[in-house]
């Protein structure tokens, strides 16, 4: 490791295991390390860098606002927040928005809104509200959110957890219908599960979930923190099913890759449960965040990045699906949000990610032995070709020794 990496490892908490590269500069879809080597960023900081690194328009918005007014807190109005919230609501069809910083904060805000709505509007008895979530979910790292995670490591050592959550299998509409009770306040769902392995639900699942929620007076809350703002080829991933949720969460790309910006957006009936003092954030909606968020939304539309993600995303998935390698178990995704699941008996996704680093491609593995691809929406087809060619080479290098072993007489379980 470099001296800088050693310094970070020595003084930083051990809650991350970074790949052995020290990044010092970024531009567009590329990153450079401290030795001057260039890499293609095929992870996009978990969708946070959807506009590419250091987009000039976003940097200009950040710089201009930082030189004019920084943070004043929500104790006062600012000239930046109103236009930002209005733009976000106009694009998403929501009535009102509540600004926060991180995606997890947006989710926590949604949980609070859903519970208070259940008591004040639906009439659920005090402290009896339930929120349904999906197995394999990832909505953040707070105590409440990790409490309803189904990943053992995320929960280990952090209990006791707040009650009031029920988990059902992702994509199983019958399980959702069976879990709803008169005390159910909301169903919280990722339209496509990112951390869970780029899991795409069956066609029509979200539309039917929305229908069931409406029938039972249950809020549908869509976590679009990774999938929103064009990532899947629609402004929102729930739009692939023609769904208009009661509330949704945006984050990551909303900050243009420059700083944390998030929103909880909802219908008036939901948002009106908040009164002054009920909820807040010192930095949420600060003028710099609002200026960058507004510039990000304007850039998304002006540069036609949603449409671009639909086109280049279809190309990416075609290239991935055409890869002829027995180590690949399944290719999943939508738009520029793809996962390549590998047979566990043949290769480790972590090993492949390490080899991709050496080949000049930066990405990361996730659950289900899956390699995640979520490049900036500015990527073009020639750049996709270069990255997928490197992936094909790496997978070929990984599988060759395995096939040689099999030829020598050892059995391989291809469906493992």
N, C-alpha and C positions, 0 to 999 in steps of 0.2 A: 504493500500500500504506500501511497505518497505520504509525505510529511503532513499535509493538510488532512488527509483521511485519518492518519494516526491521531492527530489532535482531536478530531471530532469523535473518534472512537474512545479516546481516553476520557474526555470531559462530558460527553453526551450520554444520556440514558440509553440502555441497551434495548430499546423497544423497536428498533429497526435493524435489519441486516442488509445494508446497502451492497450493491454489486461493486466490484473493485474498479471503480472509475470515479475520478474527481472532475466534475463538470464546472467549467469556468465561464462559458459564453454560449449564447444561443441566438439563432436568427432563423425565422421561418420554421421549417421542419427539422433543422439541424442543430446539433449541440457539439461543442468542442471541449476536450479535456485539457488538463494542465500541461500536457505534452504537445498540444496542438493538433491532436488527431480529431477528425470529424466523424460524427455518428449521425445516423438517421433516427429521429425520435418517433418510434412507433407506439409509444404508450401515452404521450400527451398529458403526462401528470394526472392520470386517471380522469381524463376529459377536461382538466382545468386549463390546458393550453390549446383549446380548440381553434384559436385564431393564429396559432403559431407563436413562436417565441419572439418577444419584444416587438410586437406589431407596431409600426410607426404611429398609426392613428391613435392607438390606445396609450402608448407612451407619451404622446403629445398631450392627450387629455389629462393624464395623471400629472405630468409636469406643470401644465398650465394651472391646474386647480391647486396643486401643492404650493405654488408660488403666490396664490391669491388668498386661499382660506383652507385651513386644515380641519381639525375636529372642534366642534362646538357643543356636542352632545345634543340629544333631542329635547333639551330644555328650551330650545328656540327653533323657529322655522329657519330653513336655509333656501337659497335660490336654486339648489341642485336637486334636492330630494323629490320635490313634486313632479318635475318633468320625468325623472327616472321611473317613479312608481306608475305614472300615467302611461308611459310607453310600455312597461312590462304588462300592465293590465290590458292595454289595447291589443297587444300581440297574443296574449294567452286567453283572452275572453273572460278573465276574472274581474271581480268588482273592486277588490281592494288588496293591498299588499302590505306585509309587515317585514321590514328589513332587519336582517341579522348579519352575522359574519360567516361562520362556517356552515357546512351542510348539516352537521349534527344539530346545531342550534336551530336551524330551520325545521328539522324534524321534531325536536323538542317543543318548538312553538306550535306545530301542528297537533301534537299530542295534547298539549294544554288546551288548545282551542276545541278539539274534539270532545274532551271530557267536559269542559264548561258548557259547550253546546248541548251535550247530552242532559245535563242537569237543568239548564235554564230554558231550553227550547223543547227537547224531546220529552222531558219529564222523568228521566231515570232517577231512582232514589239516590240520595247522597252517598258518595263513595262506593257505588256499585257499578259504575260504568266499565265496560270492557272494550278493548280494541283488539281486533283480529289482525294478525300478521302472517307472513308466509314462511315456511321452512326454507332455510338457506338464505334468508334475508341478510342484507347489510345496510344499515341506516346510520351508522356512526359508532362512536366509542364511549358515549356517556354511560353512567350506571343504568339508567332506565333502558336505554337502547340495547346495551349488552345483555341486560336481563331477559330480553325476549329473543336474543340470538339463539340459533340452534348449533352454533359452532362451539364445541367444548372449550377450546383455548380462550375464546373471547370472554367466557364466563368464569374461568378458573381463578379462584382466589379473590373475586370481586363482590361476592354476595354479602349480605342478603339483598335481594332485588325487589323493586317495587312490584306489587301485584297488579292485576287488571289487564293482563294480556293473554291471548290464546293464539296458538300457532297451528296453521293448517298446511297441507302439502301444496307447494307452488304449482299452479296450473290445473288444480283439481277443483272444478266448479261445484261438484257435489259436496265436497268436504267444506267448502265455504258456506254453502246453503245450510248444512247441518250444524255449523258452529254458531250461527246467528241466534241470539236470544233477545227478549225484550230489553235487556240491559246493554246490548251492543251499540256502541257509539259510532265506530268507524272501522273500515277495512283499509289498512295501510299496505301499499304494494309498490314494488318496483316493476314498471312495465316490462323491463328486461333486467334480470338479475346480473349485476356486474361482477362483484366480488365472488358471488356464488358460482361463477364459471361461465358467464355470458349465456345464461339460460333464457331461452325464448319460449314463452308459453304457447299452447296450442292456439291456432287461429280462432278468433272470436271469443277467446277466454275473457279478455278484459271487458268486452261489450256485454257479455252475459253477467259478469261480476257487477258491472254498473247497474244492470237491470235488477238484479237481486237486491242490491243495496237500496235502490229507489223503492222497491216494493216493500222493504222492511224498515224504511226510514233510518237508514244507516249511511253515514258519510263515506264517500269514496275518496281516499287521499292517495295521490300518486307522487311517489318520490322520483322526481326527474332530475336529480342532482347530477347523475352521470349521463343519463340518456337524453336530457333536455337540450334545447338550443341547437337543434340541427344534427346532433350526433348520429341519429338513426335514419336520417333522410327526411324526417318531418320535424317541424319546430319542436313538437313534443312527441315522445314515443307512443303515448296513449292515443294519438290521432290516427295511428295505423288501424285502430279498431273503431275509429269514429267516436271516441269517448270524450266527454267533457266532465272532468272530475269536479267534486265539490271543493276540493282544495288541492294544491300542488306545491311542491318544494323545488326551488331552483338554487343552484350554487355553482361551484367549480368554474365553468366557462363564463359565468356571469361576471367574474372579476377579471376577465381577459388574461388570466395567467399572471397578473401583476400583484393582486392582493385579494384577501378573502372577502367575498360579497355573496350574500345569500338572501333569499326571499321565501316567505310563506305567503302564498296567494290563495284567495278563497272567495266564495260568494258572500254577499253582504250578511246573510243570515248567520253565517259562521263567524265572520270577522267581528260582527257587532257585539259579541259576547265580551270582548276586551274593553275595559274601562281604564282611564288613566291610573297608572300605578300597578295594574295587573301584571304587566310584562314589559321588558325593556332590555336595552343593551347600550353601554357607553359608546361603543364605536359603531353600532348598527345604524346604517343610513347616514354615516358622516359624509360631508361634502365631497371628499376625495373618492370614497367608495361609490357614491351616487354618480359622480362625473364619469368614472371609469365604467360603471355598470351601464349607463346610458350610451356611452360610446361603443361599448361591446354590442348592445342590442342594435344600434344603428349600423355598425359594421356588418353584423350578421345579415341584415336585410340588404344593405347597399352592395355588398360583395356577393350576394346570392349564394351564401355558404350552405344554406339548407338544401337548395337544389343541387349544389355541387356535391354535397355529401351523399345525396341519393344516387347520383350518377357514378361517382368514383367508388362509392360503397358497393354498388352492384358489381362494379369491375373487380374490386378487391375480393368479394365473395366468390366470383367466378374463378379468379385465379387460384384462390385457396381450394375450392372444390375440385379443381382440375389437377391438383397435386397427386401424383401416383406414388404413394409410399405406404407400406403396410403398417408403419408406426402410427399413422393417423387413424384415430377411432371415429372422430366426428368433427365437422366444421359447423359452428353455430354463429348466428349474428344477424344484424340488420344495419344497413348503412355502413358507416365507418366505425362499427362496434362489433368486433369479431373475436371468436375464441376457437383455438385449435386444440381439441382434446386428444391426448396421446394414450396409447395402450400402456398401462402401468407395467406390464410384464416386459415391455420392450424399451421404454425410455422414460426418464424423469423430465418433466417440464422444466424444472429448475436447472437441470444440466443443459438442456437445449437453450434456455435463456442465457446461460453463461457462455455458450459457444456463439450465440448470436452477437453478444457483446464483442467478442474477438473478431467477428466478421463485420462489425461496424453498424450493428442494428441494436438499438436500445428498446427493450420492452421488459415485461415482468410476467411471471406465472401467477396463477390463482388457483382456486379450488377445482377439484375434479381433474387434476393433472393437466391443466389447461394453460396454454399460452394466450395472453391477452394482447389484442391489437386495437388501439384507439388513437390513431395518429391525428395531428392537426387537420381540420377540415380543409385546409389550403393545399393539401397534398394533391399531386396530379398522377395520371396513369403511368407515366414513365418512372416516377419515383416509387410507385407501388410495385412496378415490375422489378426494380432493383432490389427492393426489400424482400419480395417473395422469392426471387432467385436466390438470395442469400439464405432464406429459410429452407428452400429446397436442398441447397448444398449441405447445410448443417444437418438436416434430417437424414440425408443420405449418408453422411459420415457417421451419424449415431446408429443407424439401423444396420449398417454393413457388418460390424462385428457380431451383432445379435444374429443376423441371418447366417453368418459363417458358423456360429456355434450350433445353430439349428441344423445346418447341413451336416455337421459332425455327429449329429445323433441326439441332441437335446431337444425336447419338445418345447414349443412356445404356445402359450394360451393366448390367442389373438384377442379374445373378448375379455381378458382380465382387466 
